[in-house]
Amino acid sequence: MLIELNKELKKSIELLREIGKEYLRPLGIEADRSSQAIPVDHPFYNLVAQTGFMARGIGSTFESGNSEKSTNGRSNNGNSVRNVLMAEEGSYWDRGTLVSLPGPGLGGPPVMQMGTSQQRERFMSIFKQRDKPLWAAFAMTEPEAGSDVAKINTRAIKSEKGWILNGEKMFSSNSSRAEWVVVFATIDPNLGRRGHRAFVVEKGTPGFDISRIEQKMGIKAYETASFKLADCVVDFDNLLGGESYYSSTSKSGFEGAMSTFNATRPIVAAMGVGIARAAYDIAKEFVLNEVPKNSSLRLRRYREKLQVMQAKLTHAKLLCLRAAWLLDCNKPNGFEASMAKLYAPPASLSVVTEASNIVGLENKDKSIYLQKLARDVKAIDIVEGTQQIQRRVVARNIIVN
Ligand SMILES: Cc1cc2nc3c(=O)[nH]c(=O)nc-3n(C[C@H](O)[C@H](O)[C@H](O)COP(=O)(O)OP(=O)(O)OC[C@H]3O[C@@H](n4cnc5c(N)ncnc54)[C@H](O)[C@@H]3O)c2cc1C
């Protein structure tokens, strides 16, 4: 695997670094202090929209500007490595603010992966406009279906008026401010995975009601919400991929969701690496500048710790890049995506913990910020499938019955 960053990507990362320093981190710290998400009308979001970033996607996981699918029907368009690198850099500055940014977010991948060309154009092109910030979201998780997505119970019934959706979704990030949400539902729970369908539910559709904003331990800059669907009628055209997508024996809504995860897991894993790199830099700066030079034993111990932390970060990042690179090559990457998501979150958590151990309480500001990073990094282990679930996927690939 040879990854060379082209000029455009280098420029994007540099720009993100500047935005990160000036906006992402200060806004994330303020959200953490106040325990409030960044408000929808914050001027920074207008700036993001005006600069065209909603379509280019600094926070989004898929570039929305290009609605063409690649020849084999997959839609990564060579962007997966870019998305991993941008996610890592953005999360270095603040993962909460990064996820809060306007754009298609986690709603983008299923539209790009499963949608028809008309649907991709219809739902993604809104992010090309620059006059106001817009969001989209993804909703799979339900009160009784988190890790085991096959158990989703939101019902979709076809009627003359369209598809009628009934059910409850939870932990859907940015759905409280989204123009549309991709909702996974089942036409018949007895069909298991084969019954899954993905619908785009648009803002203001009667019967679609946000019921709760979650109180999170960290990553406070964005809202994660629960919502109810009560006789919510969506157009036939809002069934992602159309009926033909699901009638093919090789495809189902479940498989669509899984291939979405293969794209998003390396990105989420890279976010953990970004958070942990921020902690590593704080610890390194502390060791270089604040530990007395005559404490040779202490310095040696810290240097060894920093070396182990650095190795973990490098290892985790390479796993993310490998999974993304395979996707960019249109090769299967489910195993590698799960491997990255299995390794990076606990490795990132351990780096943040070790940074806290090094700094201790000797530098109050650094210590307070490290506490925030420890709260932020925990969620990385949960979203897009927990460590235990990734272990199952990896094990299944190693031991084939
Ligand atoms: C901040 C945040 C943002 C999120 N954003 C979104 C979003 O935008 N859209 C969305 O749809 N969802 C979202 N989620 C939900 C997330 O995907 C789920 O929380 C996750 O899939 C775990 O599901 P659960 O919380 O129901 O835990 P459970 O599935 O109840 O799991 C509880 C524990 O049991 C373990 N476990 C479960 N099953 C097994 C098994 N078979 N073998 C071994 N261990 C097992 C799990 O690993 C976990 O440790 C978000 C969650 C968080 C925290």
Ligand as a Chemical Component Dictionary entry (heavy atoms), coordinates in Angstrom:
data_LIG
# 
_chem_comp.id                   LIG 
_chem_comp.type                 NON-POLYMER 
_chem_comp.pdbx_formal_charge   0 
_chem_comp.three_letter_code    LIG 
# 
loop_
_chem_comp_atom.comp_id 
_chem_comp_atom.atom_id 
_chem_comp_atom.alt_atom_id 
_chem_comp_atom.type_symbol 
_chem_comp_atom.charge 
_chem_comp_atom.model_Cartn_x 
_chem_comp_atom.model_Cartn_y 
_chem_comp_atom.model_Cartn_z 
_chem_comp_atom.pdbx_ordinal 
LIG C1  C1  C 0 -22.534 9.240   20.873 1  
LIG C2  C2  C 0 -23.294 8.219   20.099 2  
LIG C3  C3  C 0 -23.720 8.517   18.801 3  
LIG C4  C4  C 0 -24.457 7.560   18.067 4  
LIG N1  N1  N 0 -24.911 7.908   16.815 5  
LIG C5  C5  C 0 -25.718 7.031   16.173 6  
LIG C6  C6  C 0 -26.321 7.400   14.910 7  
LIG O1  O1  O 0 -26.082 8.496   14.382 8  
LIG N2  N2  N 0 -27.188 6.522   14.343 9  
LIG C7  C7  C 0 -27.475 5.301   14.887 10 
LIG O2  O2  O 0 -28.247 4.542   14.313 11 
LIG N3  N3  N 0 -26.896 4.910   16.072 12 
LIG C8  C8  C 0 -26.045 5.752   16.705 13 
LIG N4  N4  N 0 -25.490 5.384   17.912 14 
LIG C9  C9  C 0 -25.848 4.088   18.505 15 
LIG C10 C10 C 0 -24.728 3.072   18.499 16 
LIG O3  O3  O 0 -24.507 2.594   17.203 17 
LIG C11 C11 C 0 -25.136 1.971   19.493 18 
LIG O4  O4  O 0 -25.083 2.542   20.789 19 
LIG C12 C12 C 0 -24.247 0.764   19.398 20 
LIG O5  O5  O 0 -24.508 0.061   18.229 21 
LIG C13 C13 C 0 -24.440 -0.175  20.607 22 
LIG O6  O6  O 0 -25.777 -0.475  20.791 23 
LIG P1  P1  P 0 -26.446 -0.353  22.238 24 
LIG O7  O7  O 0 -26.094 0.977   22.793 25 
LIG O8  O8  O 0 -27.890 -0.701  22.120 26 
LIG O9  O9  O 0 -25.722 -1.440  23.129 27 
LIG P2  P2  P 0 -26.083 -2.992  23.231 28 
LIG O10 O10 O 0 -26.243 -3.575  21.872 29 
LIG O11 O11 O 0 -27.220 -3.159  24.184 30 
LIG O12 O12 O 0 -24.757 -3.569  23.852 31 
LIG C14 C14 C 0 -24.447 -3.447  25.249 32 
LIG C15 C15 C 0 -23.123 -4.156  25.499 33 
LIG O13 O13 O 0 -23.247 -5.558  25.188 34 
LIG C16 C16 C 0 -22.273 -5.938  24.221 35 
LIG N5  N5  N 0 -22.857 -6.916  23.294 36 
LIG C17 C17 C 0 -24.041 -6.803  22.638 37 
LIG N6  N6  N 0 -24.239 -7.872  21.847 38 
LIG C18 C18 C 0 -23.162 -8.690  22.007 39 
LIG C19 C19 C 0 -22.779 -9.939  21.465 40 
LIG N7  N7  N 0 -23.539 -10.585 20.579 41 
LIG N8  N8  N 0 -21.582 -10.470 21.828 42 
LIG C20 C20 C 0 -20.780 -9.827  22.732 43 
LIG N9  N9  N 0 -21.102 -8.619  23.292 44 
LIG C21 C21 C 0 -22.277 -8.074  22.934 45 
LIG C22 C22 C 0 -21.900 -4.666  23.494 46 
LIG O14 O14 O 0 -20.620 -4.751  22.943 47 
LIG C23 C23 C 0 -21.990 -3.630  24.611 48 
LIG O15 O15 O 0 -20.791 -3.628  25.341 49 
LIG C24 C24 C 0 -24.746 6.299   18.641 50 
LIG C25 C25 C 0 -24.288 6.002   19.937 51 
LIG C26 C26 C 0 -23.573 6.934   20.649 52 
LIG C27 C27 C 0 -23.096 6.577   22.031 53 
# 
loop_
_chem_comp_bond.comp_id 
_chem_comp_bond.atom_id_1 
_chem_comp_bond.atom_id_2 
_chem_comp_bond.value_order 
_chem_comp_bond.pdbx_ordinal 
LIG C1  C2  SING 1  
LIG C2  C3  SING 2  
LIG C2  C26 DOUB 3  
LIG C3  C4  DOUB 4  
LIG C4  N1  SING 5  
LIG C4  C24 SING 6  
LIG N1  C5  DOUB 7  
LIG C5  C6  SING 8  
LIG C5  C8  SING 9  
LIG C6  O1  DOUB 10 
LIG C6  N2  SING 11 
LIG N2  C7  SING 12 
LIG C7  O2  DOUB 13 
LIG C7  N3  SING 14 
LIG N3  C8  DOUB 15 
LIG C8  N4  SING 16 
LIG N4  C9  SING 17 
LIG N4  C24 SING 18 
LIG C9  C10 SING 19 
LIG C10 O3  SING 20 
LIG C10 C11 SING 21 
LIG C11 O4  SING 22 
LIG C11 C12 SING 23 
LIG C12 O5  SING 24 
LIG C12 C13 SING 25 
LIG C13 O6  SING 26 
LIG O6  P1  SING 27 
LIG P1  O7  DOUB 28 
LIG P1  O8  SING 29 
LIG P1  O9  SING 30 
LIG O9  P2  SING 31 
LIG P2  O10 DOUB 32 
LIG P2  O11 SING 33 
LIG P2  O12 SING 34 
LIG O12 C14 SING 35 
LIG C14 C15 SING 36 
LIG C15 O13 SING 37 
LIG C15 C23 SING 38 
LIG O13 C16 SING 39 
LIG C16 N5  SING 40 
LIG C16 C22 SING 41 
LIG N5  C17 SING 42 
LIG N5  C21 SING 43 
LIG C17 N6  DOUB 44 
LIG N6  C18 SING 45 
LIG C18 C19 SING 46 
LIG C18 C21 DOUB 47 
LIG C19 N7  SING 48 
LIG C19 N8  DOUB 49 
LIG N8  C20 SING 50 
LIG C20 N9  DOUB 51 
LIG N9  C21 SING 52 
LIG C22 O14 SING 53 
LIG C22 C23 SING 54 
LIG C23 O15 SING 55 
LIG C24 C25 DOUB 56 
LIG C25 C26 SING 57 
LIG C26 C27 SING 58 
# 
